[in-house]
Amino acid sequence: MSLLRAEGLAKEFGGVRAVEALDFEIRAGQVFSIIGPNGAGKTTLLNLLTGIYRPSAGRLWLEGRALAARAPHEFAAAGIGRTFQNLQIFFNMSALENVMAGRHLHERCSLAAALLRAPQLARAERECRRLAAELLAFVGLEASIDAAADALPYGALKRLEIARALAGEPRLLLLDEPAAGLNPSEIREMDALIQRLAARGITIALVEHNMKLVMDVSDHVLVLDYGRKLAEGAPDAVRSDPRVIEAYLGAGD
Amino acid sequence: MRGLLALAAVVLLAPLALANNYHYEIAILAGLNAIVCVGLNLLIGYAGQISLGHAGFFGIGAYGTAILAARYGWPPLASLAAATAAAALLAWLVGRPILRLRGHYLAMATLGLGIIISIVITTEDRYTGGPDGMSVPPLALAGAALAGERAWYWLVGSLLLATVWLSLNLIDSPVGRALRALHGSEVAAEVAGIDSARHKLLAFVLSAGIAGLAGALTAHYAGFITPGKVTFLHSIELVVMVVFGGMASTFGAVVGATVLTALPQLLTVFKEYEMVVFGGVMMLTMIFMPKGLVPTLAALAGRRR
């Protein structure tokens, strides 16, 4: 079943075409990887899928329905969650609070209830805290639950972002270079974490430079070059595609 | 909650140290400023949005209730409520466009708003008495006029405790978490589903309403109001109180407001240089304890333990 479908998606920045006439389809339960050389438009694409950029042209369908969201929080409400290549952590909070903030969409709390500390709010908060702790354990941060976010090492923050995104129970989770800046053992852990996410049935769109990781976890790979689709298919087919090899290694002469 | 109990104890026990009406007056003014700062701290400290125009909302509360009560004969409680609502309503109306601005631009827009309110109050002398100010009828509760420093002390003390309680509750709720999140990273807050515009507006309107209420109370308490309290300088004083006490600390706002209200009174010889003292406090705070007094002390205490 198609979870997300893009048709003719394009983004121009003052004449520079960062993404051009892009068609693709992410199927439910897939790990869908987006690869390509630097500047190919991968992060721009993720920004288009989360409302941070507004497309110059093209349309998006989520589960067969045209996606009407405009602001990023509306994309989140529609069920698209994400992490960031350059960390966007709430450094003014603890690790647990970061994840609790990620549950915002599932919290029903009126201003009056918040101001007066309504009894049903206390129950909801306990439940939110429990779920957030569970997610931290799931990404392997059970020892850092009460740590201030700004006291955590880089590798832990990468996983904290994933836990926060999971807290929103997204139907589609976008991971923007989750392995960037990690050491080899951390990359192996990230590989295992993504496999565990996939095993849970979470649909993932992954932007990543680490080819071993991409080949390990992906069901489907989309290759971008200069904002256009260069190739698409199963990981093995894409890896042996001469156009992909050329784009990565440069034209042989 | 321990902090709230400690504050309640301070409010209850402070009269033992207040020897005369003048002391009570300083305590009442400190309490009123603390109420404004607790609200302003929601905006500056928690939501991370700067306002250099809150004296304007304070002025709308003060002059709103003064005009309705003195010129139109409204019962003071009704005029107080209407003036508070007017401050919140104005914040809601102007907040939508100006909260789309960030950083310096937001500061400039709120600064402009504060100055406009100040100019209108100074020039519309038919209603406001202009630069000479106007007198304000006393606040009446259940038919009896609220008079005397002691009665006002208990009123302001209880309102301060209520404001602090509400503020602590809010910060500790999903709404408060959303405010802190958008301070931490607006883009991450948005992709977590937090409507940043709505939450900024909420903090802006709440803080403006609280400033309006404190302004209205100040007018009734003093019995006389001049445009001096509506100036840009007063907006700056309020921001300095919040920053000095400690951003993102409700008790910091209370301590900052109390210290910086009492300090100029204690140093009456420096009266002429009050703004110099404020400027100096701001600079020293930024250099030596950028997190503000209360968070810095709390961190020190935590380290010793």
Boltz contact constraints between the chains, C-beta under 6 A:
constraints:
  - contact:
      token1: [A, 50]
      token2: [B, 191]
      max_distance: 6.0
  - contact:
      token1: [A, 72]
      token2: [B, 190]
      max_distance: 6.0
  - contact:
      token1: [A, 72]
      token2: [B, 191]
      max_distance: 6.0
  - contact:
      token1: [A, 73]
      token2: [B, 190]
      max_distance: 6.0
  - contact:
      token1: [A, 73]
      token2: [B, 193]
      max_distance: 6.0
  - contact:
      token1: [A, 73]
      token2: [B, 194]
      max_distance: 6.0
  - contact:
      token1: [A, 73]
      token2: [B, 195]
      max_distance: 6.0
  - contact:
      token1: [A, 76]
      token2: [B, 191]
      max_distance: 6.0
  - contact:
      token1: [A, 76]
      token2: [B, 193]
      max_distance: 6.0
  - contact:
      token1: [A, 77]
      token2: [B, 193]
      max_distance: 6.0
  - contact:
      token1: [A, 82]
      token2: [B, 191]
      max_distance: 6.0
  - contact:
      token1: [A, 88]
      token2: [B, 185]
      max_distance: 6.0
  - contact:
      token1: [A, 88]
      token2: [B, 187]
      max_distance: 6.0
  - contact:
      token1: [A, 88]
      token2: [B, 188]
      max_distance: 6.0
  - contact:
      token1: [A, 90]
      token2: [B, 181]
      max_distance: 6.0
  - contact:
      token1: [A, 90]
      token2: [B, 184]
      max_distance: 6.0
  - contact:
      token1: [A, 90]
      token2: [B, 185]
      max_distance: 6.0
  - contact:
      token1: [A, 91]
      token2: [B, 184]
      max_distance: 6.0
  - contact:
      token1: [A, 92]
      token2: [B, 180]
      max_distance: 6.0
  - contact:
      token1: [A, 92]
      token2: [B, 183]
      max_distance: 6.0
  - contact:
      token1: [A, 92]
      token2: [B, 184]
      max_distance: 6.0
  - contact:
      token1: [A, 93]
      token2: [B, 180]
      max_distance: 6.0
  - contact:
      token1: [A, 101]
      token2: [B, 177]
      max_distance: 6.0
  - contact:
      token1: [A, 101]
      token2: [B, 181]
      max_distance: 6.0
  - contact:
      token1: [A, 102]
      token2: [B, 192]
      max_distance: 6.0
  - contact:
      token1: [A, 104]
      token2: [B, 178]
      max_distance: 6.0
  - contact:
      token1: [A, 104]
      token2: [B, 192]
      max_distance: 6.0
  - contact:
      token1: [A, 104]
      token2: [B, 193]
      max_distance: 6.0
  - contact:
      token1: [A, 104]
      token2: [B, 194]
      max_distance: 6.0
  - contact:
      token1: [A, 105]
      token2: [B, 193]
      max_distance: 6.0
  - contact:
      token1: [A, 107]
      token2: [B, 174]
      max_distance: 6.0
  - contact:
      token1: [A, 109]
      token2: [B, 173]
      max_distance: 6.0
  - contact:
      token1: [A, 109]
      token2: [B, 174]
      max_distance: 6.0
  - contact:
      token1: [A, 109]
      token2: [B, 175]
      max_distance: 6.0
  - contact:
      token1: [A, 114]
      token2: [B, 170]
      max_distance: 6.0
  - contact:
      token1: [A, 114]
      token2: [B, 173]
      max_distance: 6.0
  - contact:
      token1: [A, 114]
      token2: [B, 175]
      max_distance: 6.0
  - contact:
      token1: [A, 115]
      token2: [B, 166]
      max_distance: 6.0
  - contact:
      token1: [A, 115]
      token2: [B, 169]
      max_distance: 6.0
  - contact:
      token1: [A, 115]
      token2: [B, 170]
      max_distance: 6.0
  - contact:
      token1: [A, 117]
      token2: [B, 169]
      max_distance: 6.0
  - contact:
      token1: [A, 168]
      token2: [B, 192]
      max_distance: 6.0
  - contact:
      token1: [A, 168]
      token2: [B, 193]
      max_distance: 6.0
